[in-house]
Amino acid sequence: MQAVSRRKFLTIGVVAFNLGFALIGRGSAGQLLVSLAAMALGALLLFPLALARKLAVWLSWPRFRKLVGVGFLLVGLAWSTLLAFFLGSPLAREDIRNAIAFCDAARPRLEAYRSSQGRYPEQWEDLALQERPPLLLTHPFWFGPAARPFYRPAGDGQTYRFEFLDPRFAFGIIHASSATTTWLMEGSDGARPLQL
């Protein structure tokens, strides 16, 4: 009975850890890199742990054997983080949809500003909108502010561009301009229409 409850406790713990990791990482490229690093570390530890377990059995050291069992548990937890990446991928797509919807909803306000001022605003704050931008537009990696603003007007103020980092790819940029409503995904292979 105690072994079953311990097994349930460990299962619940692993599931809770991975759900938390999925909510924080949200299927980003950074989350994938952390998962792969944890898996590589786990793979490196497997051989020493297997040797230590054989040694513990051979010398009949029960405490050392339990410690090795904890090591195997941590390796399993490291490998399970890949599951969290796949759980977080739909969250990344939803974050992108929310960011695009926010930008598209702001287009009429930008046009109204241009018709009254003769140019688009120099910065986003000039619109004085009540709605806050989604986190992907202001904090793309969930810590610290964005390195660059998502709203980028041209120097003459006659055009603008929405642009933000695609969290799913290390160097992907999602953008659209005032000239088109088509959202593009730009990567190392050039720009192509965004597909979610």
PyMOL CGO cylinders between C-alpha atoms (Angstrom):
from pymol import cmd
from pymol.cgo import CYLINDER

trace = [
    CYLINDER, 0.00, 0.00, 0.00, 2.80, 2.40, 0.86, 0.3, 1, 1, 1, 1, 1, 1,
    CYLINDER, 2.80, 2.40, 0.86, 4.57, 1.70, -2.44, 0.3, 1, 1, 1, 1, 1, 1,
    CYLINDER, 4.57, 1.70, -2.44, 1.39, 2.45, -4.37, 0.3, 1, 1, 1, 1, 1, 1,
    CYLINDER, 1.39, 2.45, -4.37, 0.86, 5.77, -2.61, 0.3, 1, 1, 1, 1, 1, 1,
    CYLINDER, 0.86, 5.77, -2.61, 4.52, 6.67, -3.17, 0.3, 1, 1, 1, 1, 1, 1,
    CYLINDER, 4.52, 6.67, -3.17, 4.15, 5.81, -6.85, 0.3, 1, 1, 1, 1, 1, 1,
    CYLINDER, 4.15, 5.81, -6.85, 0.99, 7.95, -7.09, 0.3, 1, 1, 1, 1, 1, 1,
    CYLINDER, 0.99, 7.95, -7.09, 2.76, 10.79, -5.31, 0.3, 1, 1, 1, 1, 1, 1,
    CYLINDER, 2.76, 10.79, -5.31, 5.70, 10.63, -7.74, 0.3, 1, 1, 1, 1, 1, 1,
    CYLINDER, 5.70, 10.63, -7.74, 3.38, 10.48, -10.74, 0.3, 1, 1, 1, 1, 1, 1,
    CYLINDER, 3.38, 10.48, -10.74, 1.41, 13.48, -9.54, 0.3, 1, 1, 1, 1, 1, 1,
    CYLINDER, 1.41, 13.48, -9.54, 4.66, 15.32, -8.85, 0.3, 1, 1, 1, 1, 1, 1,
    CYLINDER, 4.66, 15.32, -8.85, 6.04, 14.65, -12.34, 0.3, 1, 1, 1, 1, 1, 1,
    CYLINDER, 6.04, 14.65, -12.34, 2.76, 15.69, -13.97, 0.3, 1, 1, 1, 1, 1, 1,
    CYLINDER, 2.76, 15.69, -13.97, 2.56, 18.87, -11.87, 0.3, 1, 1, 1, 1, 1, 1,
    CYLINDER, 2.56, 18.87, -11.87, 6.20, 19.72, -12.66, 0.3, 1, 1, 1, 1, 1, 1,
    CYLINDER, 6.20, 19.72, -12.66, 5.65, 19.27, -16.39, 0.3, 1, 1, 1, 1, 1, 1,
    CYLINDER, 5.65, 19.27, -16.39, 2.41, 21.26, -16.41, 0.3, 1, 1, 1, 1, 1, 1,
    CYLINDER, 2.41, 21.26, -16.41, 4.20, 24.10, -14.62, 0.3, 1, 1, 1, 1, 1, 1,
    CYLINDER, 4.20, 24.10, -14.62, 7.12, 23.87, -17.02, 0.3, 1, 1, 1, 1, 1, 1,
    CYLINDER, 7.12, 23.87, -17.02, 4.68, 23.93, -19.96, 0.3, 1, 1, 1, 1, 1, 1,
    CYLINDER, 4.68, 23.93, -19.96, 2.89, 27.02, -18.62, 0.3, 1, 1, 1, 1, 1, 1,
    CYLINDER, 2.89, 27.02, -18.62, 6.16, 28.88, -18.06, 0.3, 1, 1, 1, 1, 1, 1,
    CYLINDER, 6.16, 28.88, -18.06, 7.95, 27.78, -21.22, 0.3, 1, 1, 1, 1, 1, 1,
    CYLINDER, 7.95, 27.78, -21.22, 4.85, 27.89, -23.42, 0.3, 1, 1, 1, 1, 1, 1,
    CYLINDER, 4.85, 27.89, -23.42, 6.40, 25.81, -26.20, 0.3, 1, 1, 1, 1, 1, 1,
    CYLINDER, 6.40, 25.81, -26.20, 9.16, 28.31, -26.86, 0.3, 1, 1, 1, 1, 1, 1,
    CYLINDER, 9.16, 28.31, -26.86, 12.54, 27.60, -28.41, 0.3, 1, 1, 1, 1, 1, 1,
    CYLINDER, 12.54, 27.60, -28.41, 14.08, 28.40, -25.02, 0.3, 1, 1, 1, 1, 1, 1,
    CYLINDER, 14.08, 28.40, -25.02, 11.97, 25.72, -23.38, 0.3, 1, 1, 1, 1, 1, 1,
    CYLINDER, 11.97, 25.72, -23.38, 13.10, 23.21, -26.00, 0.3, 1, 1, 1, 1, 1, 1,
    CYLINDER, 13.10, 23.21, -26.00, 16.75, 24.11, -25.36, 0.3, 1, 1, 1, 1, 1, 1,
    CYLINDER, 16.75, 24.11, -25.36, 16.30, 23.67, -21.60, 0.3, 1, 1, 1, 1, 1, 1,
    CYLINDER, 16.30, 23.67, -21.60, 14.60, 20.31, -22.19, 0.3, 1, 1, 1, 1, 1, 1,
    CYLINDER, 14.60, 20.31, -22.19, 17.36, 19.12, -24.51, 0.3, 1, 1, 1, 1, 1, 1,
    CYLINDER, 17.36, 19.12, -24.51, 20.05, 20.24, -22.05, 0.3, 1, 1, 1, 1, 1, 1,
    CYLINDER, 20.05, 20.24, -22.05, 18.30, 18.40, -19.20, 0.3, 1, 1, 1, 1, 1, 1,
    CYLINDER, 18.30, 18.40, -19.20, 17.99, 15.30, -21.35, 0.3, 1, 1, 1, 1, 1, 1,
    CYLINDER, 17.99, 15.30, -21.35, 21.68, 15.45, -22.31, 0.3, 1, 1, 1, 1, 1, 1,
    CYLINDER, 21.68, 15.45, -22.31, 22.67, 15.80, -18.66, 0.3, 1, 1, 1, 1, 1, 1,
    CYLINDER, 22.67, 15.80, -18.66, 20.38, 12.90, -17.79, 0.3, 1, 1, 1, 1, 1, 1,
    CYLINDER, 20.38, 12.90, -17.79, 21.94, 10.77, -20.51, 0.3, 1, 1, 1, 1, 1, 1,
    CYLINDER, 21.94, 10.77, -20.51, 25.42, 11.56, -19.19, 0.3, 1, 1, 1, 1, 1, 1,
    CYLINDER, 25.42, 11.56, -19.19, 24.38, 10.51, -15.69, 0.3, 1, 1, 1, 1, 1, 1,
    CYLINDER, 24.38, 10.51, -15.69, 22.82, 7.20, -16.71, 0.3, 1, 1, 1, 1, 1, 1,
    CYLINDER, 22.82, 7.20, -16.71, 26.08, 5.23, -16.97, 0.3, 1, 1, 1, 1, 1, 1,
    CYLINDER, 26.08, 5.23, -16.97, 27.56, 6.41, -13.63, 0.3, 1, 1, 1, 1, 1, 1,
    CYLINDER, 27.56, 6.41, -13.63, 24.21, 5.81, -11.93, 0.3, 1, 1, 1, 1, 1, 1,
    CYLINDER, 24.21, 5.81, -11.93, 24.01, 2.28, -13.33, 0.3, 1, 1, 1, 1, 1, 1,
    CYLINDER, 24.01, 2.28, -13.33, 27.54, 1.56, -12.07, 0.3, 1, 1, 1, 1, 1, 1,
    CYLINDER, 27.54, 1.56, -12.07, 26.72, 3.04, -8.67, 0.3, 1, 1, 1, 1, 1, 1,
    CYLINDER, 26.72, 3.04, -8.67, 23.61, 0.89, -8.42, 0.3, 1, 1, 1, 1, 1, 1,
    CYLINDER, 23.61, 0.89, -8.42, 25.58, -2.27, -9.22, 0.3, 1, 1, 1, 1, 1, 1,
    CYLINDER, 25.58, -2.27, -9.22, 28.13, -1.27, -6.59, 0.3, 1, 1, 1, 1, 1, 1,
    CYLINDER, 28.13, -1.27, -6.59, 25.39, -0.61, -4.01, 0.3, 1, 1, 1, 1, 1, 1,
    CYLINDER, 25.39, -0.61, -4.01, 23.81, -4.01, -4.67, 0.3, 1, 1, 1, 1, 1, 1,
    CYLINDER, 23.81, -4.01, -4.67, 27.18, -5.78, -4.61, 0.3, 1, 1, 1, 1, 1, 1,
    CYLINDER, 27.18, -5.78, -4.61, 28.22, -4.12, -1.33, 0.3, 1, 1, 1, 1, 1, 1,
    CYLINDER, 28.22, -4.12, -1.33, 24.63, -4.29, 0.01, 0.3, 1, 1, 1, 1, 1, 1,
    CYLINDER, 24.63, -4.29, 0.01, 24.39, -0.63, 0.96, 0.3, 1, 1, 1, 1, 1, 1,
    CYLINDER, 24.39, -0.63, 0.96, 20.63, 0.06, 1.11, 0.3, 1, 1, 1, 1, 1, 1,
    CYLINDER, 20.63, 0.06, 1.11, 20.95, 3.80, 1.76, 0.3, 1, 1, 1, 1, 1, 1,
    CYLINDER, 20.95, 3.80, 1.76, 23.29, 4.28, -1.17, 0.3, 1, 1, 1, 1, 1, 1,
    CYLINDER, 23.29, 4.28, -1.17, 20.91, 2.25, -3.29, 0.3, 1, 1, 1, 1, 1, 1,
    CYLINDER, 20.91, 2.25, -3.29, 18.03, 4.61, -2.38, 0.3, 1, 1, 1, 1, 1, 1,
    CYLINDER, 18.03, 4.61, -2.38, 20.22, 7.59, -3.26, 0.3, 1, 1, 1, 1, 1, 1,
    CYLINDER, 20.22, 7.59, -3.26, 20.96, 6.06, -6.66, 0.3, 1, 1, 1, 1, 1, 1,
    CYLINDER, 20.96, 6.06, -6.66, 17.21, 5.48, -7.10, 0.3, 1, 1, 1, 1, 1, 1,
    CYLINDER, 17.21, 5.48, -7.10, 16.65, 9.21, -6.54, 0.3, 1, 1, 1, 1, 1, 1,
    CYLINDER, 16.65, 9.21, -6.54, 19.26, 9.87, -9.22, 0.3, 1, 1, 1, 1, 1, 1,
    CYLINDER, 19.26, 9.87, -9.22, 17.37, 7.66, -11.66, 0.3, 1, 1, 1, 1, 1, 1,
    CYLINDER, 17.37, 7.66, -11.66, 14.17, 9.51, -10.74, 0.3, 1, 1, 1, 1, 1, 1,
    CYLINDER, 14.17, 9.51, -10.74, 15.81, 12.85, -11.55, 0.3, 1, 1, 1, 1, 1, 1,
    CYLINDER, 15.81, 12.85, -11.55, 17.04, 11.50, -14.89, 0.3, 1, 1, 1, 1, 1, 1,
    CYLINDER, 17.04, 11.50, -14.89, 13.48, 10.39, -15.67, 0.3, 1, 1, 1, 1, 1, 1,
    CYLINDER, 13.48, 10.39, -15.67, 12.19, 13.82, -14.69, 0.3, 1, 1, 1, 1, 1, 1,
    CYLINDER, 12.19, 13.82, -14.69, 14.75, 15.46, -16.99, 0.3, 1, 1, 1, 1, 1, 1,
    CYLINDER, 14.75, 15.46, -16.99, 13.61, 13.29, -19.89, 0.3, 1, 1, 1, 1, 1, 1,
    CYLINDER, 13.61, 13.29, -19.89, 9.96, 14.02, -19.14, 0.3, 1, 1, 1, 1, 1, 1,
    CYLINDER, 9.96, 14.02, -19.14, 10.52, 17.74, -19.79, 0.3, 1, 1, 1, 1, 1, 1,
    CYLINDER, 10.52, 17.74, -19.79, 10.25, 17.00, -23.50, 0.3, 1, 1, 1, 1, 1, 1,
    CYLINDER, 10.25, 17.00, -23.50, 6.60, 16.17, -22.83, 0.3, 1, 1, 1, 1, 1, 1,
    CYLINDER, 6.60, 16.17, -22.83, 6.18, 19.64, -21.31, 0.3, 1, 1, 1, 1, 1, 1,
    CYLINDER, 6.18, 19.64, -21.31, 7.49, 21.18, -24.52, 0.3, 1, 1, 1, 1, 1, 1,
    CYLINDER, 7.49, 21.18, -24.52, 4.80, 19.42, -26.53, 0.3, 1, 1, 1, 1, 1, 1,
    CYLINDER, 4.80, 19.42, -26.53, 2.17, 20.47, -23.98, 0.3, 1, 1, 1, 1, 1, 1,
    CYLINDER, 2.17, 20.47, -23.98, 3.35, 24.08, -24.27, 0.3, 1, 1, 1, 1, 1, 1,
    CYLINDER, 3.35, 24.08, -24.27, 3.32, 24.24, -28.08, 0.3, 1, 1, 1, 1, 1, 1,
    CYLINDER, 3.32, 24.24, -28.08, -0.44, 24.94, -28.32, 0.3, 1, 1, 1, 1, 1, 1,
    CYLINDER, -0.44, 24.94, -28.32, 0.06, 27.73, -25.77, 0.3, 1, 1, 1, 1, 1, 1,
    CYLINDER, 0.06, 27.73, -25.77, 2.68, 29.33, -28.03, 0.3, 1, 1, 1, 1, 1, 1,
    CYLINDER, 2.68, 29.33, -28.03, 0.28, 29.25, -30.98, 0.3, 1, 1, 1, 1, 1, 1,
    CYLINDER, 0.28, 29.25, -30.98, -2.46, 30.78, -28.83, 0.3, 1, 1, 1, 1, 1, 1,
    CYLINDER, -2.46, 30.78, -28.83, -0.09, 33.54, -27.67, 0.3, 1, 1, 1, 1, 1, 1,
    CYLINDER, -0.09, 33.54, -27.67, 0.72, 34.34, -31.30, 0.3, 1, 1, 1, 1, 1, 1,
    CYLINDER, 0.72, 34.34, -31.30, -3.00, 34.43, -32.20, 0.3, 1, 1, 1, 1, 1, 1,
    CYLINDER, -3.00, 34.43, -32.20, -3.67, 36.82, -29.29, 0.3, 1, 1, 1, 1, 1, 1,
    CYLINDER, -3.67, 36.82, -29.29, -0.80, 39.10, -30.32, 0.3, 1, 1, 1, 1, 1, 1,
    CYLINDER, -0.80, 39.10, -30.32, -2.00, 39.21, -33.94, 0.3, 1, 1, 1, 1, 1, 1,
    CYLINDER, -2.00, 39.21, -33.94, -5.60, 39.86, -32.86, 0.3, 1, 1, 1, 1, 1, 1,
    CYLINDER, -5.60, 39.86, -32.86, -4.45, 42.72, -30.62, 0.3, 1, 1, 1, 1, 1, 1,
    CYLINDER, -4.45, 42.72, -30.62, -2.43, 44.32, -33.43, 0.3, 1, 1, 1, 1, 1, 1,
    CYLINDER, -2.43, 44.32, -33.43, -5.22, 43.88, -35.98, 0.3, 1, 1, 1, 1, 1, 1,
    CYLINDER, -5.22, 43.88, -35.98, -7.73, 45.41, -33.57, 0.3, 1, 1, 1, 1, 1, 1,
    CYLINDER, -7.73, 45.41, -33.57, -5.46, 48.46, -33.16, 0.3, 1, 1, 1, 1, 1, 1,
    CYLINDER, -5.46, 48.46, -33.16, -5.26, 49.17, -36.91, 0.3, 1, 1, 1, 1, 1, 1,
    CYLINDER, -5.26, 49.17, -36.91, -8.47, 51.30, -37.03, 0.3, 1, 1, 1, 1, 1, 1,
    CYLINDER, -8.47, 51.30, -37.03, -7.17, 53.39, -34.10, 0.3, 1, 1, 1, 1, 1, 1,
    CYLINDER, -7.17, 53.39, -34.10, -3.89, 53.92, -35.94, 0.3, 1, 1, 1, 1, 1, 1,
    CYLINDER, -3.89, 53.92, -35.94, -5.74, 55.00, -39.08, 0.3, 1, 1, 1, 1, 1, 1,
    CYLINDER, -5.74, 55.00, -39.08, -7.88, 57.41, -37.04, 0.3, 1, 1, 1, 1, 1, 1,
    CYLINDER, -7.88, 57.41, -37.04, -4.73, 58.88, -35.50, 0.3, 1, 1, 1, 1, 1, 1,
    CYLINDER, -4.73, 58.88, -35.50, -3.18, 59.29, -38.95, 0.3, 1, 1, 1, 1, 1, 1,
    CYLINDER, -3.18, 59.29, -38.95, -6.28, 60.99, -40.35, 0.3, 1, 1, 1, 1, 1, 1,
    CYLINDER, -6.28, 60.99, -40.35, -6.32, 63.49, -37.46, 0.3, 1, 1, 1, 1, 1, 1,
    CYLINDER, -6.32, 63.49, -37.46, -2.55, 64.08, -37.14, 0.3, 1, 1, 1, 1, 1, 1,
    CYLINDER, -2.55, 64.08, -37.14, -1.39, 63.49, -40.72, 0.3, 1, 1, 1, 1, 1, 1,
    CYLINDER, -1.39, 63.49, -40.72, 1.00, 60.73, -39.68, 0.3, 1, 1, 1, 1, 1, 1,
    CYLINDER, 1.00, 60.73, -39.68, 1.12, 57.58, -37.59, 0.3, 1, 1, 1, 1, 1, 1,
    CYLINDER, 1.12, 57.58, -37.59, 2.17, 57.95, -33.96, 0.3, 1, 1, 1, 1, 1, 1,
    CYLINDER, 2.17, 57.95, -33.96, 5.91, 57.92, -33.24, 0.3, 1, 1, 1, 1, 1, 1,
    CYLINDER, 5.91, 57.92, -33.24, 5.48, 55.46, -30.39, 0.3, 1, 1, 1, 1, 1, 1,
    CYLINDER, 5.48, 55.46, -30.39, 2.77, 53.09, -29.22, 0.3, 1, 1, 1, 1, 1, 1,
    CYLINDER, 2.77, 53.09, -29.22, 2.04, 55.04, -26.05, 0.3, 1, 1, 1, 1, 1, 1,
    CYLINDER, 2.04, 55.04, -26.05, 0.87, 58.05, -28.12, 0.3, 1, 1, 1, 1, 1, 1,
    CYLINDER, 0.87, 58.05, -28.12, -2.33, 56.14, -28.93, 0.3, 1, 1, 1, 1, 1, 1,
    CYLINDER, -2.33, 56.14, -28.93, -3.27, 56.12, -25.22, 0.3, 1, 1, 1, 1, 1, 1,
    CYLINDER, -3.27, 56.12, -25.22, -5.14, 52.83, -25.48, 0.3, 1, 1, 1, 1, 1, 1,
    CYLINDER, -5.14, 52.83, -25.48, -6.75, 51.35, -22.38, 0.3, 1, 1, 1, 1, 1, 1,
    CYLINDER, -6.75, 51.35, -22.38, -6.00, 47.76, -23.43, 0.3, 1, 1, 1, 1, 1, 1,
    CYLINDER, -6.00, 47.76, -23.43, -2.64, 46.37, -22.47, 0.3, 1, 1, 1, 1, 1, 1,
    CYLINDER, -2.64, 46.37, -22.47, -0.70, 44.52, -25.14, 0.3, 1, 1, 1, 1, 1, 1,
    CYLINDER, -0.70, 44.52, -25.14, -0.41, 40.75, -24.70, 0.3, 1, 1, 1, 1, 1, 1,
    CYLINDER, -0.41, 40.75, -24.70, 2.68, 39.54, -22.89, 0.3, 1, 1, 1, 1, 1, 1,
    CYLINDER, 2.68, 39.54, -22.89, 4.21, 38.16, -26.08, 0.3, 1, 1, 1, 1, 1, 1,
    CYLINDER, 4.21, 38.16, -26.08, 4.45, 41.70, -27.47, 0.3, 1, 1, 1, 1, 1, 1,
    CYLINDER, 4.45, 41.70, -27.47, 6.03, 43.25, -24.39, 0.3, 1, 1, 1, 1, 1, 1,
    CYLINDER, 6.03, 43.25, -24.39, 7.91, 40.34, -22.76, 0.3, 1, 1, 1, 1, 1, 1,
    CYLINDER, 7.91, 40.34, -22.76, 8.48, 37.68, -25.43, 0.3, 1, 1, 1, 1, 1, 1,
    CYLINDER, 8.48, 37.68, -25.43, 10.55, 35.41, -23.22, 0.3, 1, 1, 1, 1, 1, 1,
    CYLINDER, 10.55, 35.41, -23.22, 8.47, 35.91, -20.04, 0.3, 1, 1, 1, 1, 1, 1,
    CYLINDER, 8.47, 35.91, -20.04, 11.25, 37.80, -18.26, 0.3, 1, 1, 1, 1, 1, 1,
    CYLINDER, 11.25, 37.80, -18.26, 12.41, 41.33, -18.82, 0.3, 1, 1, 1, 1, 1, 1,
    CYLINDER, 12.41, 41.33, -18.82, 11.07, 43.74, -21.41, 0.3, 1, 1, 1, 1, 1, 1,
    CYLINDER, 11.07, 43.74, -21.41, 11.27, 43.16, -25.14, 0.3, 1, 1, 1, 1, 1, 1,
    CYLINDER, 11.27, 43.16, -25.14, 14.54, 44.17, -26.77, 0.3, 1, 1, 1, 1, 1, 1,
    CYLINDER, 14.54, 44.17, -26.77, 12.62, 46.09, -29.42, 0.3, 1, 1, 1, 1, 1, 1,
    CYLINDER, 12.62, 46.09, -29.42, 9.12, 47.56, -29.61, 0.3, 1, 1, 1, 1, 1, 1,
    CYLINDER, 9.12, 47.56, -29.61, 6.42, 45.64, -31.46, 0.3, 1, 1, 1, 1, 1, 1,
    CYLINDER, 6.42, 45.64, -31.46, 5.11, 48.82, -33.12, 0.3, 1, 1, 1, 1, 1, 1,
    CYLINDER, 5.11, 48.82, -33.12, 7.66, 50.38, -35.47, 0.3, 1, 1, 1, 1, 1, 1,
    CYLINDER, 7.66, 50.38, -35.47, 6.69, 53.48, -37.47, 0.3, 1, 1, 1, 1, 1, 1,
    CYLINDER, 6.69, 53.48, -37.47, 8.72, 54.53, -40.51, 0.3, 1, 1, 1, 1, 1, 1,
    CYLINDER, 8.72, 54.53, -40.51, 10.80, 57.69, -40.26, 0.3, 1, 1, 1, 1, 1, 1,
    CYLINDER, 10.80, 57.69, -40.26, 8.33, 59.78, -42.26, 0.3, 1, 1, 1, 1, 1, 1,
    CYLINDER, 8.33, 59.78, -42.26, 5.36, 58.53, -40.21, 0.3, 1, 1, 1, 1, 1, 1,
    CYLINDER, 5.36, 58.53, -40.21, 3.42, 57.40, -43.29, 0.3, 1, 1, 1, 1, 1, 1,
    CYLINDER, 3.42, 57.40, -43.29, 3.78, 53.66, -42.71, 0.3, 1, 1, 1, 1, 1, 1,
    CYLINDER, 3.78, 53.66, -42.71, 4.24, 51.35, -39.75, 0.3, 1, 1, 1, 1, 1, 1,
    CYLINDER, 4.24, 51.35, -39.75, 5.09, 47.76, -39.06, 0.3, 1, 1, 1, 1, 1, 1,
    CYLINDER, 5.09, 47.76, -39.06, 4.05, 45.36, -36.32, 0.3, 1, 1, 1, 1, 1, 1,
    CYLINDER, 4.05, 45.36, -36.32, 6.87, 43.00, -35.45, 0.3, 1, 1, 1, 1, 1, 1,
    CYLINDER, 6.87, 43.00, -35.45, 7.52, 40.49, -32.68, 0.3, 1, 1, 1, 1, 1, 1,
    CYLINDER, 7.52, 40.49, -32.68, 9.62, 37.42, -32.07, 0.3, 1, 1, 1, 1, 1, 1,
    CYLINDER, 9.62, 37.42, -32.07, 8.15, 34.02, -32.78, 0.3, 1, 1, 1, 1, 1, 1,
    CYLINDER, 8.15, 34.02, -32.78, 8.61, 32.12, -29.50, 0.3, 1, 1, 1, 1, 1, 1,
    CYLINDER, 8.61, 32.12, -29.50, 8.61, 28.78, -31.30, 0.3, 1, 1, 1, 1, 1, 1,
    CYLINDER, 8.61, 28.78, -31.30, 11.80, 29.49, -33.25, 0.3, 1, 1, 1, 1, 1, 1,
    CYLINDER, 11.80, 29.49, -33.25, 15.10, 30.91, -32.13, 0.3, 1, 1, 1, 1, 1, 1,
    CYLINDER, 15.10, 30.91, -32.13, 15.37, 33.57, -34.85, 0.3, 1, 1, 1, 1, 1, 1,
    CYLINDER, 15.37, 33.57, -34.85, 11.85, 33.83, -36.27, 0.3, 1, 1, 1, 1, 1, 1,
    CYLINDER, 11.85, 33.83, -36.27, 10.13, 37.20, -36.59, 0.3, 1, 1, 1, 1, 1, 1,
    CYLINDER, 10.13, 37.20, -36.59, 6.42, 37.63, -37.22, 0.3, 1, 1, 1, 1, 1, 1,
    CYLINDER, 6.42, 37.63, -37.22, 5.45, 40.89, -38.89, 0.3, 1, 1, 1, 1, 1, 1,
    CYLINDER, 5.45, 40.89, -38.89, 2.83, 42.80, -40.86, 0.3, 1, 1, 1, 1, 1, 1,
    CYLINDER, 2.83, 42.80, -40.86, 2.80, 46.36, -42.14, 0.3, 1, 1, 1, 1, 1, 1,
    CYLINDER, 2.80, 46.36, -42.14, 0.29, 49.13, -42.68, 0.3, 1, 1, 1, 1, 1, 1,
    CYLINDER, 0.29, 49.13, -42.68, 0.32, 48.26, -46.39, 0.3, 1, 1, 1, 1, 1, 1,
    CYLINDER, 0.32, 48.26, -46.39, -0.95, 44.70, -45.91, 0.3, 1, 1, 1, 1, 1, 1,
    CYLINDER, -0.95, 44.70, -45.91, -2.97, 42.69, -43.44, 0.3, 1, 1, 1, 1, 1, 1,
    CYLINDER, -2.97, 42.69, -43.44, -1.04, 39.52, -44.28, 0.3, 1, 1, 1, 1, 1, 1,
    CYLINDER, -1.04, 39.52, -44.28, 1.12, 38.33, -41.42, 0.3, 1, 1, 1, 1, 1, 1,
    CYLINDER, 1.12, 38.33, -41.42, 4.49, 36.94, -42.43, 0.3, 1, 1, 1, 1, 1, 1,
    CYLINDER, 4.49, 36.94, -42.43, 6.96, 34.71, -40.64, 0.3, 1, 1, 1, 1, 1, 1,
    CYLINDER, 6.96, 34.71, -40.64, 10.52, 35.69, -41.42, 0.3, 1, 1, 1, 1, 1, 1,
    CYLINDER, 10.52, 35.69, -41.42, 13.32, 33.28, -40.70, 0.3, 1, 1, 1, 1, 1, 1,
    CYLINDER, 13.32, 33.28, -40.70, 16.70, 32.36, -42.09, 0.3, 1, 1, 1, 1, 1, 1,
    CYLINDER, 16.70, 32.36, -42.09, 15.02, 31.12, -45.29, 0.3, 1, 1, 1, 1, 1, 1,
    CYLINDER, 15.02, 31.12, -45.29, 13.19, 34.40, -46.00, 0.3, 1, 1, 1, 1, 1, 1,
    CYLINDER, 13.19, 34.40, -46.00, 9.64, 35.61, -45.42, 0.3, 1, 1, 1, 1, 1, 1,
    CYLINDER, 9.64, 35.61, -45.42, 6.59, 33.43, -45.97, 0.3, 1, 1, 1, 1, 1, 1,
    CYLINDER, 6.59, 33.43, -45.97, 2.92, 33.66, -44.90, 0.3, 1, 1, 1, 1, 1, 1,
    CYLINDER, 2.92, 33.66, -44.90, 2.43, 32.73, -41.26, 0.3, 1, 1, 1, 1, 1, 1,
    CYLINDER, 2.43, 32.73, -41.26, 0.83, 29.36, -40.60, 0.3, 1, 1, 1, 1, 1, 1,
    CYLINDER, 0.83, 29.36, -40.60, -0.29, 28.43, -37.11, 0.3, 1, 1, 1, 1, 1, 1,
]
cmd.load_cgo(trace, "trace")
